[in-house]
């Protein structure tokens, strides 16, 4: 297969329209030959897929649209809610047909013409805004900013035609490294807790959150798996934190997503006792990690 055609298919995760294939240099005779040979297969009138094409893209195009919204963003590594992961989000055409596994999405503003099998980040984002609740929108925007897929200014421009309450959510973004970090930040700030994200503490390193002077909260992402080295490193950090009179808390993905009420109660119990407001010890050197870190 011609390298230009192969590249066009790769950009569409293995799915492309005849128009795109033709623009890449494929002739109708070559298309017929590719279909006969099984290199390409028709998935919809005028659309073709390779055997290795991404199944969600094939599903979206087969339904009469293109992959968009949170499904297209997830392909690029953007955080999306678990509730959205079992449904393929599709930007549909007039001839589209709904299935049990697809959801047709709309954006704020005018519909756009199809331009490839997977929507670009700006188009997918405009559709996702209408599919998610406020907390999930902020988490998604944090993820997009952290991955540097769009700048804050670009997102601001993209949301220009959205309702004011949606545009106001930009003020809550903070480039968090994981969706669970954003959840914790939004939920604790809603409780009027003063927490600072991504704080570097001498002797400990960078922590996800510092509440008050000494309550450290570390949050694991969905794909977090401890290696032996990470396990030892994290426990060493906790040891140093305790020696310096900090209170380290580690929250797993499951605790944040499924057991948040219990986690929040524990955090609020600490803050109600004002334990987070006590001053920690000052780090001096590893030799001082005994019962009296500062000597």
N, C-alpha and C positions, 0 to 999 in steps of 0.2 A: 504494500500500500504506500502511496506517495507520502513523504514526510509531512507535507502541508495538510493533507487530509487527516493523517494520524494525529497531528497537533490539534486540528479543529475538533476531533472527537474527544481528545484528552481534555480540552477546555470545557466540554460539556459532560464530563464524567462518563464518557462512552456513548452519549446520545447526541445526535445532531439532525437538523432538518436538511432536506435536499438543497435548499437555498444556501445553507452554510457550507455543505459539502461541495456544491458547485463553485462557490466563491473561493474555496480552497484549491480548486483545479480539477475536481473529479468530473468525468464525463458520464452521460447516461449509460453508455456501454459499460464503463467501469463499475457503475453502480449495480447494473444488472448482474455482472460477473461476480461482484462481491456478495450479492444476495444468493446467487446460485451456489457459490462456494461456502456459504455459511459464515463468511467474515462479518457480514452485516445482516440484520433481520429487521423487517418493518415492525414498528410498534404502534404506528398511527399513520394515517394518510400523509405522506410527505416527510415522515420522521423515521430514523433508523438508529439501531443500537448494536453495539458489539456484544459478544458473549460475556465480557467482563464489565459491562456497564453497571453503574451503581443502581441497585434495585429501587431505591426511592426515586431516582430520576426517571427510570423506566416507568414506574408506577404513575408518576405525575404526568408524564407526556402521554402515556396510554389513556389516562383519564380525560385527555383533551386540553391540557394546559402545560405549564412549566413549574418546576420546583421553586417555591418561593417561601416568604415569611420565615418562621423559625426553622423550618426544615432546611432551607438554603443556608441560613446563618450557621446552623449546626455543622454543616459540611465544612465550614471554614473555622471550626473550633470555638464558635461563640456559645456561651452558656445558654441553655434553654431549660424551662421547667420540665420535670419528669412527666407531668401530665400531658405534655405536648409530644412526647417521644414515640407514642404508639400510633400517631396519626400523621399522614403525609399532607403537608400544607401546600396547596396548589393555587397558583394564579391562573384562573380558568378562562377559556375563550367561550364564545357563544355556543359552540358545539360540544362543550365538555359534558361528561356524564359522571355524576357523583357515585362513589362507592363507599362501602362501610369503613374503608381505611384511609379515605381522603377527606380533606376539609378545604372548601373553596374560600379563599381569602380576598379581601378588598383593601384598598389603601385610601387614605385621605387624598382627595384630589382626583384628577382624571385618570382613567385606566390607561395602561401603556401597551404598546404592541409587543409581541413576543420578540425577544432578541437572544436566542440561545435557550438551551434546555434548563438552565439554572439561572435564576435572577442574580444580578450583582448585589453587593451589600446595600447600597442606598435603596434600591427597589425593595429588596427583602425586608429591610428595616421599616420602611413606610407601611408595609403590610403587617408586620409583626406588632406594630403599635396598636393596631385594632384587635389583636387576638389575645393580648396579655393584660393582666391586672397591673396596677401601678408598681407594686413591689417588683414584679417580674420584669417590667420595662426598665426600671433603674438597674437591676442586676444585668440585664442584657446590654444596656448602654455602657455600664462599667466594663463588661467583657470586651465589647467592641473597642473601647478606648484603650484598654490594657493591651489588646492584641495589635493596636495601631492600624486597624482596618479603616478607621475614619478619625479625623480630628474633632475636637470639641466644636470648632467653628463650622466644620462640614455638617455635623449632626444638627447644629442650631439652624443652619440653612435648610436642611432637609425637613425639619419639623415646623417650618415657617407657616405652613397651611393647616397645621393641626390645632385643635382647641387649646385654649390657654392653660388648662390644667395639665395637659400633656407636656407642653413646652416647659412648664414650671418644674417638671421632674428632672430636667437637666441640672438644676441647682443641687440635686441630691446625689449626683454622680461623683465618683472618687477614684476611678481607675483601679478598683479592687482586683486582686489576682484570681479570685475564685467567686463563684456565685454564692457560696455559703458565707464568705466574708461580707458580701454586700447585705445578705439577709441579717446577719448579726448586727452590722452597723445600723441599718435602718430600724430594726426592732428595738435596739437599746436606745437609740436617739429618740425614738417615739416615747420612750419612758423617761425622757429628759436626763439621761445619763451622759455626763461629759466624757466621751472617749475619743482618743486620738489614734488614727490608723497608721500603721507602718512606722513605728517608733524604734530608733536604734538606742539600745541601752548598753552603756559600757560594761564589758565583762560578760554580757549575755548575747548581744547581737540584735538583729532586727526582729521585732515581734509584730504580730498582726494588729493587736490593739492594746492600748494602755488606758485603763479606766482610773481616773484620779491619779494618785502618785505611784501606786504599787500593785494594782490588780492587772495582771497580764492575761490576755485571752488569745489563745492560738486556735485556729480553725482549719480543719482538714477539708480538702476538696473532694469531689465525688470519685476522682480517679486516684486518690491518695493511697499508696501502699508503702509501708515502711520496709526499707532494706535494713539489714543488720547495722550498717553504718549510721543510717538515719535514726534508728531506734536508740543507739548508744549516744549519738549527738544530742538528740532531744532530751534524753534523761539527764545528760550532763548539764544542759542548759537549765533544766528544772532544778537540779541540785544547786547550781550557782544562784539561780533566782531565789530559792529558799534561804541560802546563806546570806544573801543581800537583803533579806526581809521583804521580798516581793511575794505575791500570791499568784502562782501560775495555774491557769486553768486551760485544759486542752479539750476541745469539743470536736467530736467526729462528725462526719457528714450526716450520718443517721440521726445523731442527737439534735443537730440543727434543724433538719428537715422534718423528722418524725416525732421528736421528743422535746420540742422547743419550750413548752410550758414548764417542764421540770427544770431545764437548763436556766431559763429566765428566773425562776423562783430562787435557785441557788445563787445566781449573780445578785439579785435584788436583796437577798438575805445578807450578803457580804456588805453591800453598799448601805443598807439600813443601819448596820452596826458601825458604819463609817470606817471600816477597816481599810478601805481603799485610800483613805485620806492621810493615813500615817506616812511618815517619811521613810523611805528605804535607806539602807546603808550605802555608803559610797564605795565603789569598786577601786581597789588599789593594785593588787597583784594576785596571781594564782596562789602564792604562798599564804595568803590571808584567808583561804576558804575553810576556816575552822568555825568554831562557835562565835568568833568575833571577827568578821571579814575585814573590818577596817582597822583592826588592832586597837 
